[in-house]
Amino acid sequence: MDSLGTQDLRQMASEAADGAAHLGYRVAGYIHQWREKRARRADKEPVFVPSVGYGTTRWVRVLGRALYKTDLFEKFFDAGHDDAPEQKIRGWRSFTAIAIAHAEVSVQIGSQTFLLRTDRGGVLDAQLEISLEPGLHQVIMSVLGGESAETTVYVVPPDQKIGVICDVDDTVMVTALPRPLLAAWNSFVLNEHARIPTPGMSVLLDRIHREHPHAPFMYLSTGAWNITPTLQRFLSRNAYPKGTFLLTDWGPTPEYWFRSGTEHKVDSLKRLAAEFPEMKWILIGDDGQRDPEIYSGFAVRYPQNVAAILIRNLTIGESVLASGRVWGDSRAQEITKGKSWSEANDGASLIRELQNRGLLKD
């Protein structure tokens, strides 16, 4: 019998890993179905957690998630109401809600109503053909049989040529990603009112918003949809401009144990380039994860869609906690630097960089 070569062993290991990931995906599905059945038997209230959408005068993209409220999630959900008392809310509560798979959702925009369905994770992400004037429009969304929730979609004016795409983790709030234990502590344990805004970044984004009041703002993160209410409250509390969250889902896929955050960001950028072919984006991130690599790759592929790339340099302490910087010299970096690239330690320095480029007034 012929002995197995190194390549054969690698192939077998790869197939075994793929099989295990597929098994994990199925097990996660069974657990979710079991939790959904229990929620229905207990007459748990279906709710819809909407997110701000965006679009053009010809279409809009609506986003949100259908959930059953659990007892643990009740406090977390109600904390988002304007009349709710100040509460110390641990991040883990956002992960106790039960998603409603393939839920039928009513979406009303003006006089038009659309009936849509969520995906396996309860997420609604749909592009609707509708004619609307530029500006904010009210959207009323509800899971059939549940209370309605209100949000907005921002219709970008056809002549608007500047937009903003901003990372969240370690760019607008300090999370010490990607080191797993610190990330878990910040995401699941830390009281959300103790989350620390990144120095000067809210001022930077506010200056951009005042200079370009009709610019769309996209908050692009590898965070899960579960944290939408937390992000909404954090941005509002720290005076960040209102915008759309482009988040992802957690858990195994049919092929892998973990979803790719990099792939999510790259795909989101590609989509925005296709949706707004005339838009030039100000891309804002940090050097603690893969933002420089992702943004510079985008600039190489879509140079006509980049107004500036702003990278916040982590401090030495933050860099150590984030397991070090992953960004090194590359062809993409060399192509990008000198044309649209700027690096600084805080928001105030990045403001000066935009002023030097003529994107902000002195």
N, C-alpha and C positions, 0 to 999 in steps of 0.2 A: 504493500500500500504506500502510495506517495505521501510524504510528509506535507503538512500544511505550511505554506510560506507566510511571510510577514503580511503580504497584501491580503491573503485569504483570511488571516486572523483579524485584520482590521475590518474587512468586510463583514465577517461574522459579528464582531463587536458592534459595528454600526447598525446592523440589522437587529441585533438584540436590543440596543438602545432605542431604536425606532419602535420596536414592538412594545417595549416598556412604556414609552411615551404615549403610544396609542392606548394602552391599557389604562394609564393614568387619566387620559382624556375621557374614556368611557366611565371609569369609576367616579370622576368628578361629575359627570352627567347624571349618574344614578343618585349620587348624594343630593344634587340639586333637585331632581325630581321628587325625592323623598321629602325634602324640606318644603317644596311647593305644596305637596299634598297635605302635609301637616298644617301649613298656613291656611289652606282653603278650609280644612275641617274645623280649624279654630276661628273661622270667620275673620281672619285678619284683613284689615282695610287695604285695598289696592290704592297706590298713590303714584303720581308721575312727577319725577324730579326733572324739570326742564333746564336746558342750558340756552344761552344766547346764540342765535343763529346768524347767518349772514347770507348775502346773495347779490344779485344784480337786478336790473329792472325787468329781466326775463325769467328768473328762477331764484329760489331761495333754498338754503340747506337748513333743515331743522334737526335739533339734537336733544336728546334726553334719555331718561331711563325709567322703566316701569318696575315698581317694587311692591312687596308686601311689607307693611310696617310691623316689626317685631317689638316686644316690650323694651329691649335694650336700645333699639334704634329710635324709639319714640322721642326720647329726650334730645337726641342728636338732630332729628328732623325738625322738631318744634322750635329748636334754638334759632332757626333761620327766620322765624316770624318776627315782624317788627315789634310786636308787643311782648315778646318773650323776655323774661328776666335774664340778667347776665349769669352765665353758667360756665363752670369749668368742664369742658367736654373733651374726653379722651378720644384720640383719633381712631381707636379700634372700633368704636361704636358704628362708624360708617360702613364697616365690613360685616355687620350683623344683619343688615337688611337682606331680604330674599328677593332676588330678581324674578320677574315674571316672564318666562320664555314665551315668545311668539304671541304676546298680548296684542289685542286689537286696540288701537289708539286713535282717538279723534283729534284732529288738528284743524283749528279754525283760524283763518287769516282773513280779516275783513269779512266779506260776504261769502267766502268760499270755505268749504269744509272738506277735508281729506280723511279717508279711513286708511290707516297704515298698520303694519305689524312690526313688533320689536324682533330682535334676533334671539339667538339661543341664550345670550347673557342679559336679556331684558333691555338692550340698548336700541334706541331708535335713532337712525342716522339716514335721513332721506333727502333727496333733492327733488323739489316740486316745481313744476312749470306754472308760473303765475306772473302776471303783469302788475308791478307795483312801482310807485314813485320812489325816488331816492329818500333815504332817511329811516328812522325807526318805525317799526310797525308792531302792533300788539299781536301776540299769538296765544291762543287758548288751547291747552292740550290736556287730555284726560284719558286714563284707561277706562274703557267702557265699564260702568258700574261704580266708578270711583269719583272723587271730587276733582274738579278742574283746577289746573295750575296755569299761571300766566307767566309769559316771558316775552322776549322781543326778538325780531330779526332786524339786522341792519342792512339795508339795501345801499350798496356803495354807488355813489354818483358815477355816471359813465366817464366823466372827465377827471376823476380822481386817479392820480398816478403814483402816489406814495402810500405804502401800507407798512404795518409793523408785525413782525413775528418774533415772539419773545419766549425763551425757555423759562421754566418755573423753578426747578430745583437748583439751589445755589445761585440763581440769577435774580429772582424776585424775593425768594425766601431762603434762609439758610437751612439746609437739610443734611449736609455732610454726606451726600451720595457720591460714589456708589458703594461705600463700605457697608456691608449688609447689616451688621448689628446696630450701628448708629442710625442707618436709614430706617430700620424697623422701630427703633426707639422714637425717632422724630415723627414717624408716620402713625404708629399705633398707640404709643403710651403718652407722649407729650400732650399736655393741655393745649388746645389750639390757640388760646390767648397768649401762650408763652412762646409761640413760634416767632422767630426773629426775622424782620424784614432785612434784606440786603442793603447795606448803606448806600444811600444816594440813588437807588434805582427807581423808586417811586417818583422822585423829582425829575429824573431823566425822562421817564415815560410821560409824565405830565407835561413837560416842556415840549416833547414831540407832539403830544395831543393838542396843545394850544397853538403850536405852529402849523399843524396839519389837522384841523378839527374834523375833517371828513374822512380821515384815514381809518381803514379797518384795523383792529387790533386782534391778533391771534395769539393765544397763550398755548404754546405747543409743549406737551410734557409726556413723559413715559409713565406718568401716574395713572392709576385706575380710575374709571368713571365713578367709583364709590366716593371719591374725595371731592366731587363737584361742589356740594354745599360748603365744605370747609374752604375751598379755594375762593368761592364767591364771597364768603364772609371776610376772609383774609384780605383780598384785594380791596374790598370796600372799606374795611377798617383802616387800611394803610394808604388810602387815597390813590390807588392805581386806576388807570382808565378802564372803563368797562369794555369787555371784549368777549370773544368766543374761545371756549376751551376745546382744544383738540387733544383728547385723552385716549387711552387705550383700555384693554381689558387684561385681567390677570388670569393665571391658571394655565394648564397644559393645552396644547393644540393636538390635532391628530398626528402630527409629525414630531413635536418637540415638547419637552417638559415645561419650558418657559418661552413666552412670547418675546420677540426681539424688539426692544425699545428703539434701537437704531433704525430698523426697518420701518417701524411706525413713523418715525420722524421723516425719513427719506420719502416715504410714500405720501405723507401729508404735504411736504414741500412740492413734490411733483404735481399733486392735485391742484394746489393753489396756483402754480405756474400755468397749468392748463385752463383753470377757471378765469384767471385774470392775466391774459397774455400781455397786456399793456402796463401792468403794475410793476413798479420797482419797490422792492421790499427792503426795509431796514431790519436786518437779522441780528438779534441780541441773544447772547448766551454766555457761557463761562467755560474755562479751560479745565474743569474738574471731571468732565465726562467726554463725550464725543462731539460736542457742538462745533468746535473748530473744524474737525474733519468733515462733518455733515454739511456745514455751511459752505466750506470752501469747495466741496464737491458739487454743491448746488450752483455755486458761482461759475464753476468751470462749464457746467452743462447749460446753464441759463444766465449768461452774463448780462443779457438785456433786462433781466428781472431783478437785479441787485443794485440797490442804492448805496448800501453800506453794510459792513459786517462789524459789529461791536462785540468784543470779547472781554468779559470781566475776568481779570487774573485773580485767582484765589490767593489768599495769604498763605504763608508757609504752613501755618497751623491747619488751615482748611485743606490745603493740598495733601498734607499728611493724613488727615482724617478721611479724605476722599480717596485714599490709596494711591496718591500721586497723579500727576498729569499724564494723560494718554497721548497728548499731542506732540508730534515730533516733526522734523523736516519732511516734506513731501513735495511732489511736483505740484499738487493742488495748492498747497500753501504758498509756494513761490509764485505761482500764477496770480493768486489772489492778492498777496501782500503788495502794497504800493498803489493798488488801484482802488480797493474798497475796504481794506482791512484796517481796523483800529483795535488796540489793546490798552487797557487801563485797569487800575485797582478799584475804582469806585465810579459811581454814577456821575459825579461832578466832573471828573476828568473826561468821561465819555461825552458829556455835553460839549466840552471844548472841542473834542474831535469832530463832532457834528457841525459845530460852528465853523471850523476850519474848512469843512467840505461844502459849506453853504446850505446845509439842510436845516440849520437853526440860525436865527438872528442872534447877533451879539447882545 
